């Protein structure tokens, strides 16, 4: 055997070699190698059978679709994938979560407002299809997502079709409902429904019709879904009823859709519509009603914004005065045309919104998420050390009191009778010291676990953390596991290299915006060149990197 040959040339320095024992040792080594290789093969087989993350196939499918629609956005998917990897490293995401799930990849137009304000009638008029039921009282009690279909008939699908499909804006919204109203997450069909319509105006777009705010009994969950819709939407139409323009009749709508959104960075995506203005023409008080409505908006904080008055042509009341009718119809048609143009523009705005979301997410992680995790580590370390000092200090003080009062001290020398008795039994002393160390360790880890939970609960009430609280909880747990040192200054997975990766994502987002500008703007007036998107290096593509 090979090991026998390696020893043979040294036999002149060995007085005695037992070849049988040497052969047995070599056989033992070979068997250990074989066992190790079999174990590695078994582990590799387990990895091969491990189910692939849901994020990978979804992003690859999204990338293929965007390659046909908008080549610029195709590579935005790679940036989202990079953000996902960083989020998983620091513990913010699990393997089935993605930042791409937090945006709608189709242009999304939401129609919100008070009940019986003509929201459904406007949708029917815009689509040229009688899709939604209408009436003077609250008709719909669900959020209705409307999308295009090649079929000639309308289909109504349950809310589960939206909650379980990541391509739609309500993916996993049942979890958010469950957080605010216990048990309601299982009743997703009571809040959502999906309708398909063959109208060509829906091709490449998604419309959302909402129940009226002031008529809905399931208020908490409804407002949570509304917040989710507002964050994802490219355009939000907020409808009011011209028959009740005073602020008291639309308190909830003013509070949630005006007062809370005026300070948003994307406040320009909100259009405020006073519908059914035709009811005021016969009384010749259209200007007074519109002014009263604007005063109500101003009291809610909206002093500047896009405000329109209109009515649905096929439902408008007849106007006897020809001059008043002509003036009213001209104003109405102009406003309808302006709103329709904004709806047609959302495809372009969607591209900019998604590109901007990449940079915003990178900025959020670097300026908010990481500093918050650093503060968690600092507060956790401080509280753990304080608790250790208090508990172990109290124990040490009690030990001193008992030993001093028992007369076990001889100057600075401590003599415990039982320890002196065990001086001849070194093994027992070692066991006792080990038990003492184990008890100290158990108390310490119990205190640090309690400290981590206490700091996490305190941080849960901070503004800006509520929507991401489950993610922060996961990151806090990952950073406070038993094998993590309390003296660690930086969160798990965060280092200079990770920071540079975020900077690169931000730079890529700016390049995406520049490419979009090249597609839609040409200040120089020169013939536009074809916009090309440079492929990332092979090791950066989704197909070659495991998520």
Order of alpha helices (4+ residues) and beta strands (2+ residues): alpha-alpha-alpha-alpha-beta-alpha-beta-beta-alpha-alpha-beta-beta-alpha-beta-alpha-beta-alpha-beta-alpha-alpha-alpha-beta-beta-alpha-alpha-alpha-alpha
